[in-house]
Every structure is written in C-alpha cells, then in structure tokens.
C-alpha cells in the first residue's frame, strides 16, 4: 500500500468513525459513504497536514475515488518536493 493511500484511509476513518470497520480500496467512491462537504473539508485538512501540502477542498471534491485522490496527492507531493514519508503526528 502506498503512503498516500494509507494516509487517505486514516483521514477518512478519523473524520467518519462509522467507517472504521469498512473495507476501503483504491476503487472506493467517496459518494458511496455519503461523505458530507464538511467531512470532506476535514479529510483534506488531515491530508494537507500529513504531507505538508496544500490541496484545495474543491479539487478533492471533484475526484470520484480514493485512487483519484491518491494520484492527486502524489502529484502535489512531487510538485512541492515533498518526497519521502508523511509528516509525523505531533
């Protein structure tokens, strides 16, 4: 599992605890679990904090699947020079 995938799974489960026991895969669609816009904003904040990047909320909300989000996060990390591991939780 790539790091962006792991961080996104963790962010989703942190923001929406009802999904803790739910299997998430790269093909999982965000709309499958009725993730509200406020929850999506919180997920974006978690991802931004983990990788020290700036993903716009609107951008992530236009993506359909976790795989789409992983691709976008990986692109942003490369653009920002953020190569390696996620920023550790304080």
C-alpha positions in Angstrom: 0.0 0.0 0.0 1.4 3.4 -0.9 1.7 6.1 1.6 -0.9 8.4 0.1 -3.4 5.6 0.2 -2.7 4.8 3.9 -3.0 8.5 4.9 -6.2 8.9 3.0 -7.7 5.8 4.6 -6.7 7.1 8.0 -8.1 10.5 7.3 -11.4 9.1 6.2 -11.7 6.9 9.2 -10.7 9.6 11.6 -13.3 12.0 10.2 -16.0 9.4 9.8 -15.6 6.9 12.6 -18.5 4.8 11.3 -16.2 3.6 8.5 -13.5 2.2 10.8 -14.6 -1.4 10.2 -15.4 -0.7 6.5 -13.0 -2.1 3.9 -11.7 0.8 1.8 -9.9 0.2 -1.5 -8.5 2.5 -4.2 -11.7 1.9 -6.2 -13.9 3.1 -3.3 -16.0 6.0 -4.3 -16.4 8.9 -2.0 -20.1 9.2 -2.7 -20.7 5.6 -1.6 -20.4 6.6 2.0 -22.3 9.9 1.9 -19.3 11.9 3.0 -20.6 15.4 3.6 -18.8 18.5 2.4 -17.7 19.4 5.9 -16.4 15.9 6.4 -14.5 16.2 3.1 -13.0 19.5 4.2 -11.8 17.8 7.4 -10.3 14.9 5.3 -8.5 17.5 3.1 -7.1 19.2 6.2 -5.8 15.8 7.5 -4.1 15.0 4.2 -2.6 18.5 4.0 -1.2 18.3 7.5 0.1 14.8 7.0 2.1 15.7 3.9 2.6 19.4 4.4 1.0 20.2 1.1 -1.9 22.4 0.0 -4.8 20.6 -1.7 -7.8 22.8 -2.3 -11.1 21.4 -0.9 -12.8 21.9 -4.3 -10.2 19.8 -6.0 -10.6 16.8 -3.8 -14.4 17.1 -4.0 -14.2 16.8 -7.8 -12.5 13.4 -7.5 -14.6 10.3 -7.6 -12.5 7.6 -5.9 -9.7 7.1 -3.4 -7.4 6.2 -6.3 -8.1 9.6 -7.9 -7.3 11.3 -4.6 -4.1 9.3 -4.2 -2.9 10.3 -7.7 -3.6 13.9 -7.0 -1.9 13.8 -3.6 1.2 12.1 -5.1 1.3 14.8 -7.9 1.1 17.5 -5.3 3.8 15.9 -3.2 6.1 15.7 -6.2 5.4 19.4 -7.2 6.1 20.5 -3.7 9.3 18.5 -3.4 7.7 16.5 -0.5 9.3 13.2 -1.3 9.6 10.5 1.4 7.4 9.9 4.4 4.4 11.8 5.8 5.0 14.4 8.5 4.7 12.5 11.8 1.8 13.4 14.1 2.9 15.7 16.9 
